[in-house]
Amino acid sequence: MAPKWRDLADRFAEQIKSGQLPPGAQLPQIRELVEAGEGSKETVHKAFKALEAEGLVTSTRGRGTVVRPRAALKRLGIARYDKAKWRDGDEVAFIADRVASGRAYKRNEQTQTVSRIEADSLVAEGLGVPVGSEVYARARLVKEGVQPTHTLTSYYRPEHVEGTRIVDPTPGPAGRGGGYRVLYDAGYEIDHMREALFARVPTTDEVQLLQLPAGEPVVELHRTTYTADGTVVEFAVGVHAASRFAWEYDFKVPDSAQNTKGQE
């Protein structure tokens, strides 16, 4: 027989999943549930903690326990890097995601710090430079309103970005069109990129920075950006709150057999 806190958590979970308790709805206060005979303060607290760990609710001081929003922000795959967006317009990647999701945005919802650092093994491998080489790190925190959604740190070789807007720490994208437009204007037009994704448990610092609820994993992104001749012009590491994004990719299905026939 399930413990009483589990039974209470399951009943709330069913109401949330059925829509009876919609996103943003506030659950009763612990005191109210205790007075209604749902169990002791400890029992109700355990039930709420279980719901939080399962990603169904969030608990904050002042607001109590509320049902989490289910409408994730679209994180576009290939389409977010469309050259027409940043080369001919001003729709940098995080803004492209907001537009595709029908969500509002402000350019200053991206803040950043820029520093010159020594490349560790991950960054050195990503940029194709020796460990310990000096590189630029452009670290951004992106928010939707007041809620952080992800961090993204781009690393560059100094000879590619020295003296450009990329090394300007002013909040917001690096001018019209963002970093890719800066590289384009400097003669480094991006041609292709590789992205690797994996989920993991967040660090203590990431929990605080991204304001993550208990049990929330993060999705780490590694992005390597190349010019047509294979020069790496950016290596980036992003950390995304898992429940705040829906990753979406649209691409042509390859046929390697056809490519082989064409070479015969």
C-alpha positions as CSV (number, residue, x, y, z in Angstrom):
1,M,0.0,0.0,0.0
2,A,1.4,3.4,-1.0
3,P,2.3,5.9,1.7
4,K,-0.2,8.7,2.3
5,W,2.1,11.3,0.8
6,R,2.4,9.3,-2.4
7,D,-1.4,8.9,-2.7
8,L,-1.8,12.7,-2.2
9,A,0.9,13.4,-4.8
10,D,-0.7,11.0,-7.3
11,R,-4.1,12.7,-6.9
12,F,-2.7,16.1,-7.6
13,A,-0.6,14.7,-10.5
14,E,-3.8,13.3,-12.1
15,Q,-5.6,16.7,-11.8
16,I,-2.6,18.5,-13.4
17,K,-2.3,16.0,-16.3
18,S,-6.0,16.1,-17.0
19,G,-6.1,19.9,-17.1
20,Q,-8.3,20.2,-14.0
21,L,-5.4,22.1,-12.5
22,P,-4.1,24.2,-15.5
23,P,-0.6,25.8,-15.8
24,G,-0.2,28.6,-13.3
25,A,-2.9,27.3,-11.0
26,Q,-2.0,27.4,-7.3
27,L,-2.2,24.4,-5.1
28,P,-3.8,24.7,-1.7
29,Q,-1.5,25.8,1.1
30,I,0.0,23.1,3.3
31,R,-2.0,24.4,6.3
32,E,-5.3,24.2,4.3
33,L,-4.6,20.5,3.4
34,V,-3.7,19.6,6.9
35,E,-6.9,21.2,8.2
36,A,-8.9,19.3,5.5
37,G,-7.6,16.0,6.8
38,E,-5.2,15.2,4.0
39,G,-2.4,14.3,6.5
40,S,0.2,15.9,8.6
41,K,2.3,18.8,7.6
42,E,5.2,16.4,6.9
43,T,2.9,14.2,4.7
44,V,1.7,17.2,2.6
45,H,5.3,18.6,2.3
46,K,6.5,15.2,1.0
47,A,3.7,15.1,-1.6
48,F,4.6,18.6,-2.8
49,K,8.3,17.8,-3.0
50,A,7.5,14.7,-5.1
51,L,5.4,16.8,-7.5
52,E,8.2,19.3,-7.8
53,A,10.8,16.5,-8.4
54,E,8.5,15.2,-11.2
55,G,8.5,18.6,-12.9
56,L,4.8,19.2,-12.4
57,V,4.9,22.1,-10.0
58,T,7.3,24.8,-8.7
59,S,7.5,26.2,-5.2
60,T,8.6,29.7,-4.5
61,R,8.5,31.9,-1.5
62,G,5.6,34.3,-1.7
63,R,3.7,32.4,-4.4
64,G,3.4,29.0,-2.8
65,T,3.2,25.9,-5.0
66,V,1.9,26.4,-8.6
67,V,1.5,24.2,-11.6
68,R,4.4,24.6,-14.1
69,P,3.7,26.0,-17.6
70,R,3.8,23.3,-20.2
71,A,4.3,25.6,-23.2
72,A,8.0,25.1,-23.9
73,L,9.9,27.6,-26.0
74,K,10.7,26.3,-29.5
75,R,14.4,25.9,-29.9
76,L,14.7,25.7,-33.7
77,G,17.4,23.5,-35.2
78,I,18.6,24.4,-38.7
79,A,16.1,27.3,-39.3
80,R,17.4,29.4,-36.4
81,Y,20.7,29.9,-38.4
82,D,19.1,30.9,-41.7
83,K,21.5,33.5,-43.2
84,A,18.6,35.6,-44.3
85,K,17.7,36.1,-40.6
86,W,21.0,37.6,-39.5
87,R,22.8,38.6,-42.7
88,D,19.9,40.5,-44.3
89,G,17.9,41.2,-41.1
90,D,18.4,41.4,-37.4
91,E,16.9,38.1,-36.2
92,V,19.7,36.5,-34.2
93,A,19.3,32.9,-33.1
94,F,17.6,33.4,-29.7
95,I,15.2,36.0,-31.3
96,A,14.4,33.5,-34.1
97,D,13.3,31.0,-31.4
98,R,11.0,33.6,-29.8
99,V,9.5,34.6,-33.1
100,A,8.8,30.9,-34.0
101,S,7.2,30.4,-30.6
102,G,5.0,33.5,-30.9
103,R,6.7,35.0,-27.8
104,A,7.7,38.5,-27.1
105,Y,11.4,39.4,-26.6
106,K,13.7,42.3,-25.8
107,R,17.2,42.5,-27.0
108,N,18.5,43.2,-23.6
109,E,17.2,39.8,-22.4
110,Q,20.6,38.6,-23.4
111,T,23.3,39.8,-21.1
112,Q,27.0,39.0,-21.5
113,T,30.5,39.2,-20.2
114,V,33.6,39.0,-22.5
115,S,37.0,37.9,-21.3
116,R,40.3,36.7,-22.7
117,I,41.1,33.3,-21.2
118,E,43.3,30.3,-21.6
119,A,41.6,27.4,-23.5
120,D,41.0,24.3,-21.5
121,S,41.0,20.9,-23.2
122,L,37.3,21.1,-24.3
123,V,37.6,24.6,-25.8
124,A,41.0,23.8,-27.3
125,E,39.7,20.7,-29.0
126,G,36.6,22.6,-30.2
127,L,38.6,25.5,-31.7
128,G,41.5,23.3,-32.9
129,V,44.1,25.2,-30.9
130,P,46.7,24.0,-28.3
131,V,45.6,23.8,-24.6
132,G,46.4,27.0,-22.9
133,S,46.1,29.2,-26.0
134,E,44.5,32.6,-25.4
135,V,40.9,32.8,-26.7
136,Y,38.0,35.1,-26.3
137,A,35.0,33.8,-24.2
138,R,31.7,35.6,-24.8
139,A,29.4,34.3,-22.0
140,R,25.7,35.1,-22.3
141,L,22.7,34.6,-20.0
142,V,19.4,34.6,-21.8
143,K,16.1,35.3,-20.1
144,E,12.5,35.3,-21.1
145,G,11.2,38.2,-19.1
146,V,12.7,37.7,-15.7
147,Q,13.2,33.9,-16.0
148,P,16.5,32.6,-17.2
149,T,16.2,30.1,-20.1
150,H,19.8,29.2,-20.8
151,T,23.4,30.2,-20.9
152,L,25.6,30.2,-24.0
153,T,29.4,30.8,-24.1
154,S,31.0,31.2,-27.4
155,Y,34.8,30.9,-27.8
156,Y,36.8,32.5,-30.6
157,R,40.4,32.8,-31.8
158,P,41.6,36.3,-31.2
159,E,42.7,36.8,-34.8
160,H,39.1,36.3,-35.9
161,V,37.4,38.8,-33.5
162,E,39.9,41.2,-32.1
163,G,38.5,44.8,-32.4
164,T,35.0,43.7,-33.5
165,R,31.7,44.1,-31.7
166,I,31.9,40.5,-30.6
167,V,34.3,41.5,-27.8
168,D,32.1,44.4,-26.7
169,P,30.3,43.4,-23.4
170,T,27.3,45.7,-24.1
171,P,24.0,43.8,-23.2
172,G,22.2,42.3,-26.2
173,P,23.4,40.8,-29.5
174,A,26.7,42.1,-31.0
175,G,25.0,44.7,-33.1
176,R,22.6,44.2,-36.0
177,G,22.6,40.6,-37.0
178,G,24.6,39.5,-34.0
179,G,27.9,37.6,-33.9
180,Y,27.5,35.7,-37.2
181,R,27.0,39.1,-39.0
182,V,30.2,40.4,-37.4
183,L,32.1,37.3,-38.6
184,Y,30.5,37.7,-42.1
185,D,31.6,41.4,-42.2
186,A,35.1,40.3,-41.2
187,G,35.3,37.9,-44.1
188,Y,34.4,34.7,-42.2
189,E,31.0,33.6,-43.7
190,I,29.6,30.6,-41.8
191,D,28.9,27.6,-44.0
192,H,28.1,24.7,-41.8
193,M,28.0,23.6,-38.1
194,R,27.9,20.6,-35.9
195,E,25.8,20.4,-32.8
196,A,26.0,17.7,-30.0
197,L,23.4,17.5,-27.3
198,F,23.3,15.6,-24.0
199,A,21.3,15.8,-20.8
200,R,22.9,15.8,-17.4
201,V,22.3,16.8,-13.7
202,P,23.0,20.6,-13.2
203,T,25.8,21.9,-11.0
204,T,24.9,23.9,-7.9
205,D,25.9,27.1,-9.6
206,E,23.6,26.3,-12.6
207,V,20.7,25.6,-10.4
208,Q,21.0,29.1,-8.9
209,L,21.8,30.9,-12.2
210,L,18.9,29.3,-14.1
211,Q,16.6,29.2,-11.1
212,L,15.9,25.5,-11.6
213,P,13.4,23.6,-9.5
214,A,14.4,20.5,-7.7
215,G,15.0,17.5,-10.0
216,E,15.2,19.6,-13.2
217,P,17.9,18.4,-15.6
218,V,19.8,20.5,-18.1
219,V,20.6,20.0,-21.8
220,E,24.1,20.8,-22.7
221,L,24.8,21.9,-26.3
222,H,28.2,21.9,-28.0
223,R,28.2,23.9,-31.3
224,T,31.1,24.1,-33.7
225,T,30.8,26.6,-36.5
226,Y,32.8,26.4,-39.8
227,T,33.5,28.4,-42.9
228,A,33.3,26.7,-46.3
229,D,37.0,25.8,-46.2
230,G,36.6,24.1,-42.8
231,T,38.0,26.9,-40.6
232,V,36.4,26.8,-37.1
233,V,35.2,30.4,-36.3
234,E,33.2,29.6,-33.2
235,F,32.9,26.9,-30.6
236,A,30.0,27.3,-28.2
237,V,28.8,25.6,-25.0
238,G,25.1,26.1,-24.0
239,V,23.3,25.0,-20.9
240,H,19.5,24.9,-21.2
241,A,16.8,24.3,-18.6
242,A,15.4,21.1,-20.0
243,S,11.7,21.8,-19.5
244,R,11.8,25.3,-20.9
245,F,12.7,24.2,-24.5
246,A,11.2,21.9,-27.2
247,W,14.0,21.1,-29.6
248,E,12.9,21.1,-33.2
249,Y,14.8,19.9,-36.3
250,D,13.7,20.0,-40.0
251,F,16.1,18.6,-42.5
252,K,16.4,16.8,-45.8
253,V,16.9,13.0,-45.4
254,P,20.3,12.1,-46.9
255,D,20.8,9.3,-49.4
256,S,24.4,8.3,-49.4
257,A,23.8,5.6,-52.1
258,Q,22.7,8.3,-54.5
259,N,25.9,10.3,-53.7
260,T,28.0,7.3,-54.4
261,K,26.3,6.7,-57.8
262,G,27.0,10.3,-58.8
263,Q,30.7,9.8,-58.3
264,E,31.0,6.8,-60.5
